[in-house]
Amino acid sequence: MGKTIIVKQIGSPIRRPEKQRQTLIGLGLNKMHKTRELEDTPSVRGMVNKIPHLVKIIEERG
């Protein structure tokens, strides 16, 4: 794997639109304060940018 980012879920999907819930599931997040290490690709960055109120980038590894 090349560059990676660590993403943490900081918001609840309760009372959010279905698209935002599906984006969280696509990132592999479904519970509060769960973290995932994901490959740093434009598609992953786009998904994170769609829901900045629900997730936070903790660390970028290169």
C-alpha positions in Angstrom: 0.0 0.0 0.0 1.1 3.5 -0.7 -0.1 6.5 1.2 -2.8 6.0 3.8 -5.0 8.0 6.0 -6.6 7.2 9.3 -10.2 8.3 9.5 -12.3 8.4 12.7 -16.1 8.6 12.9 -17.0 11.5 15.2 -20.7 11.9 14.4 -23.8 9.7 14.6 -25.7 8.8 11.4 -29.0 9.1 13.3 -31.3 11.6 11.6 -29.0 11.9 8.6 -29.9 11.4 5.0 -29.5 7.9 3.6 -26.7 8.9 1.3 -24.6 10.0 4.2 -25.2 6.7 6.0 -24.2 4.8 2.9 -21.0 6.9 2.6 -20.1 6.0 6.2 -20.7 2.3 5.4 -18.6 2.6 2.2 -15.7 3.9 4.3 -16.1 1.0 6.7 -17.4 3.0 9.6 -20.6 2.2 11.4 -20.1 3.0 15.1 -19.1 6.1 17.0 -15.3 6.6 17.6 -14.4 3.7 15.2 -11.2 4.3 13.2 -10.1 2.8 9.8 -6.9 3.0 7.9 -7.7 3.6 4.3 -5.7 4.1 1.1 -5.3 7.8 0.2 -7.1 7.9 -3.1 -9.2 10.6 -4.7 -12.4 8.5 -4.2 -11.7 8.1 -0.5 -10.9 11.8 -0.1 -14.1 12.6 -1.9 -16.2 10.4 0.4 -14.5 12.0 3.4 -15.2 15.5 2.0 -18.9 14.7 1.6 -19.4 14.0 5.3 -16.8 16.3 7.1 -19.3 16.7 10.0 -19.3 12.9 10.7 -15.6 12.0 10.2 -12.2 13.4 11.0 -8.8 12.6 9.4 -6.6 11.8 12.4 -3.3 11.0 10.6 -1.8 10.9 7.1 0.9 8.3 6.5 3.1 8.4 3.6 
